[in-house]
Amino acid sequence: MISRTLMNLERLSKKDLAKEILKICIMTELNSVNLYEQLSALTTNENIKQVLRDYAGAMKVHVETLYDMLSEYNKMQKREKLIKDKKINSLFLWNMF
């Protein structure tokens, strides 16, 4: 599955690639959180349980960081689109007269 995803990523533009990489990283981290939490619930060994909980907590921090990066990237893309649209509109209006 990962190799197929990587092959699909190679076809994307640089702008879309960055966004998709962040999304894949978020999904992967969330899967790790779920796995560690499920395994923690299964074990009766308190040392293992604590380590798995700690790992899940670390993965949650990663998710937050990646989500913040994705949000900032989306804002940046929206700003770039607005600037581009304004330029196009101003060119269009300029050429009308």
Order of alpha helices (4+ residues) and beta strands (2+ residues): alpha-alpha-alpha
